[in-house]
Every structure is written in C-alpha cells, then in structure tokens.
Amino acid sequence: MAMTTDVHVRDLRYFLAVAEELHFTRAAERLYVSQPALSKQIRALERQLGVELLRRDPRGVLLTEAGQALLPHARQVLAAWAAADAAMATARAAERGTLVVGMSTSPGRGGLLPAIRSRFTAAHPEAVVRLRQMSWQDPTAGLADGETEVAFVWLPLPDEERYGWTVVAEEPRLVALPDNHPLAAREEVDFADLADEPFLALPPSTGPLRDFWLALDERSGRPPRIGAEIAGTEETYEALVAGLGICLVAAGNAPLITLGGVVTRPVRGIGPSRFVLAWRKQDGGRALVRGYTEACRAVVGG
C-alpha cells in the first residue's frame, strides 16, 4: 500500500478544529480563516487520504469512522510539532542569547579577549558577551555556582572532573619580590632558596589553586610560611612593597604587579602554570559555549 505523502500540519490543524467544534463556522473563527477556505481545505485533505473524514448532517457535523481513527493521531502529530516548535524557539533564543564570561584577572596576553570576541561575534552575530570580573575567592570564576558559563581560570580547579577546558597559555611561574630583597640581585633564583621565605597566599577557599601558587608539590612536605593573604592584584602589590612576603606569578600576569618597587625573576625547579578557558562539562554542547571555546582555540592556535 502506498504511503499517503506530505499531509501538511496545517491540514491536520484544520481537521482537528472542525472535529473538536463539530461546526464549520465556529472552527473557521477559531482558526481565523474563512469558512469556504476551511471547507475547501478539508475536502482536499479527504481527497488526498481517499476517505471521508467529516459528514455534514442537518444537526451539524459528524466524524466518520475514518475521522475518528485519524483524530488521536492528528492530536499526537500536532503536539509533537508544537514541542518541536518550542525547541526551535529555545535554540533561536540561545543563538541570540547572552554568554557570561568570567575571569579573576584580566587575561591581557596580547589582545586575547578582543580577538576571541570578534571571531565569536562573526559566527554568532546575535549573541551578547558579558564579561564578569570575579573575586579571587572563587578559583572557578563563577563556573561552580553557575554565575558564568565559560571562564578564564588557572589550573588546578577544585572538583576538576566537573569541567572541560582548553589551554590558553602555558607560562613559567616567576617569583615577585620587593626590589630591595637580597634575592632580587640575582638573574635567576632556585626554588630551594625561596622555600623558607614568607609567601603571600590566596584565600583558603581556593583550595588546590592556593597550594599550586605556594608550590606545595615542590616543598618535599615542608609547610610554607604564610606572610599574608591576598585576594586581588592591588593587595598583592601592596603586600609585596610592604615586605610582607614574596609570591609566585605567571609570566603573563607579571606586568600587573611589577609597578614601582617590585621585580620578577625566573625560578629554577618549579613547573609552569596553565591558564585555561573552562566550562562545565554539562554545558559543553550549548551553542554559545561551544562557539566561544572554538573561537578561543582558533585565536590561541592561530
């Protein structure tokens, strides 16, 4: 038996209106079409299906056996189409939507942000990018609690398995010192010579990241001396100048704190830092999240 081809959703909607109202005039009003147009459309559908669906009767309209058979299926198709339409509306809104990008220190790094934004905007002209500056208290820069959707952060992250990321920069960790510190006279410093110095530490809420910037892994189990806690770039600079301690800093962030009175030196014996663009794995498939990470990879790779 040949399949009946291409019945339009509109035809099923017209049929359903008449089947529910059992009255052509009321159905036409409900559909905002003229009654003759509605009658014509129903007759065309009947011809296409090769059955009579509705019988006009002195008392109104009756459903034939074929009409009764079609009714539940027509409802099902229209419900499925309504769901599809809603899904498309959501997808369109997502394309036009807002992407919130978190960061705790401005990425700088040779105009990285404007380059990503222009590439992203070319692919998603309707989307709006909002940058959120987050405090150093939150090493995920808003990802953990959903305040941001993608974020420029440092590894390691707490609950690392929740996130995906793409590496933006791998940079040596330098040591930042007041320029009058005895070790500032050296071209390069061994980490062993720094181990007993008081260090500036990130807030305890940063967990594994605090440990990383204190170079815990390179201390062979000896606890660090904490000179002060820092939760922002200005605070870090002030604490360095005041001689409260020294700290490790990524090469790309060195310009933020090497203002008057502070210098940075390369350190032997510690690994590099990794600056990444991260997202929650559960959001990895979202159009704008994917679009921004693709733009980031293209800019970094290019």
N, C-alpha and C positions, 0 to 999 in steps of 0.2 A: 504493500500500500504506500502511495506517495505521501511524503510529509507535506502538510499544508505550510506553504512558505510565507515568511515575513508578515505575520499579522502585527499591526502597529500597536504599541502600548496605548496610543490614543483611542484606537477602536475598542480595546478592552475596557478602557475607562468609560467610553460612551455606553457600551453594553451594560457595564456594572451600574451606571447611574439609572438606566431605564429599569434594570432588573430590581433595583432597590426601591425605586419610586413607584414602579408599575404604572407609570403615567408619563407619556412623551413630553407634554408641556412642562411639567414640573422638573423632569430630568434635564430638559433643554435650558431651563432657567438656572438650575444648579451648575450646569456646565458653561454658562454664558455663551451658548450658541443658539442659532435659530432652530425652531422645531423642524422645518423642512430639511435643513442641513443634517440634523441629527438622524431623521428617518432615512435619508439617503445613505448616510454612513453605515447605519445598521444593516440596510438592505445589501450594501456592498460587502459587509462582513459575512452575512449569511451566504451570499453567492460564493465568496472565497472559501468558506468552510463546507459548502454544499449541504447545509441543513437550515431549517427554520429554527430560530432561537426564541423569537417573541411572536405571540399571536395576538392580534388586536381583537377585542371582544367588546360587545356593547357595554359591558361593565368596566372596561378599561383594558389593561394589558396583562396577558398571562405568559408565564415562562413555559416553553415546550419542554419535553423530556431532554432534548439536546441542550436547551438553555440552562436547565437545572444541572446538567452534567458539567457544563462549562463554568458555571458560577464560582465554585470553590477554587478552581484553577485560575480563573481570572483574578480573583482576590489575591491569590498567592503570588502571581506574577507582578501585580501592581504593588504589593507590599515589598517584594524583593527589589523592584525598580526604585521604590521610594527610599529603601535602605541604600541602594547604590548611589542615588542622587545625593543623599546626606553624606555619604563617604566622599563623594567628589567635592562637595561643598567644603568639607573639612580639609581635604587636600589643597583646594584652592586657597583657603584661608591660611594654611601652613605656608604655602608658597609666598603669600603676601604678608606673612606674619612677621613677628619680631624675634630676633635672635639675641639673647642676652649673653655677652661675652665677659667673663670675669678675669680679673688679674689683681695681684697684690702689689707688684712693682711694675711700672710701665715697661713693656718689652723692649722699647728702643730698637737696638740691633739693626741699624741701617734701614730705617723706614719700613720695618716689617709689617706693622699694623695697616698703614695706608695701602701698601701693596696687596695685602690679603683682601682688604675691603674692596679695592677697585676690581679685583678679579672675581670676588664673590658677587658683587653688585651687577657685574656684567652677566653673570649666569642667573641671578635672581633679582631682576630689576625692581620687583615689587616689595622685596623684603627690607625690613628696617634693622640695622645693627645697633644695639645699645651696649656701651661699654660700662661695666660696673667695677669701680675700684673697691676691693675688699681689704679688710684689715689682715695683718699678719697672723692674727689669732687662728684664722681658718686656712690651713695649708691647701685645701681644695678650692679656694677662691670661690665659694658659693655652690660648688657642684654637690657637696654632700647633702645639703638641705634643699636643693632644687632652686636656689635663688638665681643660679646661672645655668646655661645649657652647655656651653663649652668654656674652658678657662685655660689661661696661660699659667702653668704651675711648675714647681720643681719636684723632681722625684727625690726620694721615695714619698708616695702618698699613703696616708692611713687607709686601711681597707682597700689595698691596691687592686684586689681582684674585681672590685665593682667598676673599674674604669678601663677605658681604652685610651690610647694616646698616640700621638705622632711626635717624634723628637724635632724640636725647633732649633736647638743649639746644644752642642756638647762643648763645654768650656772648662778650662783649667780653673781650679779654686786657688785664688790668690790670698795672701794674708794682708789685711788692712791694719796699719799701725799709726800711732801718732808720729809725726816726722822727727821728734826728738827721742824716740825709742832706740835703745842701743842696737837692736837688730835692723833698724831702718837703714843703717850704713851699708848693709850687705846687698849685693846684687840679687842674691837668691838665698832662701832660708830653708834649712832642713826642718821637717815637721818635728823631729826629735827635740830640736831647740825651742820649739813653741809649746811643747806638751805641758810644761809646768806654769805657763803664763795664765793669768786670769782671762777667761773668754767671755765675750758677750753672747748671750743665749737667747734664742727665740722663746716665746711663751710655751709652757708645758703642754698646752692644748695642741701644739703642732707635732707632738709625738716623734715618729721616726724622722721627720724633717729636722727637728731640733737636734737629734742625735747625729744626723748627717753633717750639719754645719758645725757641730762640735768635733767632728771627725772621730766619733766614738770607736769605730772599727779599727782605726789606726793607733789606738792608745793602749793596746795589749791589756785591756782590763783595768787600767788605772783611771779612776774617775777624774773628770775635768774639774778645774776650779772655775766657778762662775763669778765673774766680776759684776755683771749687771744683766738685767733682762731688757731686750729691745723688741719693739713691736711696730717699727716704722723706720723709714730711711733717715728722717731728721734726727730721731732719737739715737740711731746708730752713730751718726756723725758726731752728735753732741757727746755721747759716751766715749767715743774714740779720742776726741780732742781733750776731754776731761781726764783721760788716762785711766778710765775705769776698767779697761780691758782691751783685748785685740779681737779680731774676728776674721773668719774666712769669708770670702766674697767671690761670686762668679766673675770671670773676666768682663763679661758684658755689662755687669752692674757696677764695676769699679768707678766709672765716671760719676755715678750718683753720690759717692761718698768721698772721692778724692778732691774735696774742696780744700781751702786753705788749712794747712796743719796736719793733713792725713795723706799717707802714701800707701801704695800697694806693692808687694813683692811676690814673685813666683815662689811656690813651695815645692820642695822635693819630698817624695814619699807619701803623697796622697793622690787619690784618683780624681778624675774630672767630675763636674756637675752636669746634670742633664735637665734642660729646660724644655718643657713639652706643652703641646696643646692637648688637653684631656677632655673627655666627655664620659657620661655614664653609659655603660655598655647597653643598658636598656633603651637608650635614645639613639644608639648608633645608626639606626635605619631611618631616622627622621630626615626629611629632605633638606632642611636648612642646616642641621648639624653636619650631615654628610657633605653638603655644599661648602660649608666653611672649612671643614677639615681638608677637603680636596683642594680648595684654594690655597690653604696653608702649605700643603705638600708641594703644590706646584711652585709657589714662591720660594720655599726653602730649597727645593730640588733645583730650581732654575738659577 
